[in-house]
Amino acid sequence: MTSRDNHSKTLIFIDTNILLIPLKIDGLSVEDFKRLFNPFIDIIHILPTVYEEYKDICMMINQNNIQAIDHAFQTWAKAASALRALVGPIPDWKLFSKKYLSPNVIKKAEDLKSNTNTRNKFICEKSISDLEPFIRSRLYREVFSYTEKLKLYEQAEFRFRNQIPPGYKDKEKKNIGRYSDFIIWKEMIKATNEIFKEQTGWREVIFVTNDKKDDWVSEASKEKLEKEFREETGYSVLLMNLKEFKEAHKNQVKSLTTLMSQLQANLEKMNTDKALYLLKRQLNILVPWGATFLNLSEYLSESEQEVLKKAIQTLPGSIYMIPIQFLDLSIRATDMM
């Protein structure tokens, strides 16, 4: 995937559990998430069911964080009160009890708990807000119809009974979510066929998931999934967890930092076609994260901004490749252009 040609022959699909990582207290920051996936922004696709799952789970994560902290505090407060009752009458423990186990200390701890919950809620909501432009820009919007989904549910039940991956490990779930893994799988097949329509030659599809259930990651399941995918699409599929993806593509992640210097070098050499390609790659990276012509200072250094603006202003045909989201069509933006 180091050349333009190879890059265009790869599709990357991201599972729900990957999108949710920046929302977790101990997960990747949104900035780290950007750095990891930015080099592949134009070949990443978010499937409809992944997006629906993501929306449903987002607020649950924050609520679960609050409940976990509340439970931890209640457990500690009960233990502190019980310990105070036990050691308070003992002369040697009176100072300790007064200093560390008093009702005033518990009140301060409750204030800390409340502040922590507020902070975590803010982080979660901000992460959702920061990820939304990326997710919406990469959303594959060709959804299955209601009738098509009903038929897929029937197929899923057959696969559940015969332990055919993916999704049979979710068969005990009581609601329609039991079919989500299978629907995601069929959406990935559909999207691949649509995106690679009427194309031939080597193609590769990567599904990044941290799912650890056997119906995805066992060797037997992987073999069956890879065989089915090739029969349905004609192309190969690789299932990778986040760690494997980072390791396999670490060179591409590192190479992103040279993209702007490459653009500048090709501008200076008047290599128009190459410079146009590099400009497009840079804009495709910036726009899904909410970058516009007016807020570039939030994303690029001054020197990088100048290179990008020069490319837009001087490269013939550049105006036709600028995403509309990048242009703030106000008077200020017009003046800047």
C-alpha positions, 0 to 999 in steps of 0.5 A: 500500500505504498503506491497510489495504485495499491492504495486504491485497491484496498478497502478498510471496514471498521467494527463498532468496538473500534469506533468506541475505543476513544469514548472509553476512559482507558482507550485511545484519545481521539487524536491518537485515533486520528493519527492511526487512521488518517493515512487511510481515510479515503479507503475507510468505510463505516457500515450502516449497522456499525453506525447504528450500534455505535449510536446506541452504545455511545451514551451507554458507555458514559452511563456505565462509567458513572455507575462504576464510579458510583459503585466504587465510591459507595463501597469505599464509603461503607468500608470507611464508615465500618472502619471508623466504627471499629477503630474510633474508640481505640486511643492509638487510632483516634487521630487516624480516624479523625483525619482520614475516616471522618464524615467530612472526608467522605463528603470531600470524596463525594465531591471528588466523585461528582467532579470525576463523573462530570469530567468523564461525561464531558470527555465522552461527549466531546469524543463523540462530537469530534468523531462525528464528522469522520464517521459521517464522511465515511458512512456507506449508505447503501442499506438493506431494505426491510424485506432483505433484512427479514430474509437475512434474519432467517439465514442467521437462524440457520447459521446459528443452529449450525454454528456457521460464522459470524454471529452464532455466539450471539444467538442467546441475545433476546433482541434483534441485536443478535443478528448484528454481526451477521448483518455487518458481514453481509453489508461488508460483502455488499459494499465490497461488490458495489465499490469494486464494481466491474473492476478486476485484478488484485483487491484486498479488504481489511476488517478491523475488529477487536471482537474476541468471540470464536465466531470471528477469530478462531482459525476455523471461523476465519477460514470459513469467512475468508472462503465465503467472502472470496466466493461472494466477492472474488476478493480476499478479506483479512480480519485484524484486531487493532494491534495487528492493524497498527503493526501491519501498517506502521510504515504508512502511519509514519509516512503521513508526516512526510505528505505535506513536504512531498506536496511542497516538493512537487509544487516547486518542481511543477509536477502537477499530476503528483501535486494534485494527487497529494493535495487530494490526499491531504484534503481527504485527511483533513475534511472528515475531522471537520477542517475547513479553509477558515480553521486550518490553524487548528490542524496545520502549522503556519508553514503547512497552511501556506503550502496547502493554500499555495497548492489550492491557488496555483494548481490547475484543476485543484478547485474541482477536487476540493470537498465542498465541506472544506469551503466556508462559503462566507464573505471571509472565505471568499476574500481569503481565496 
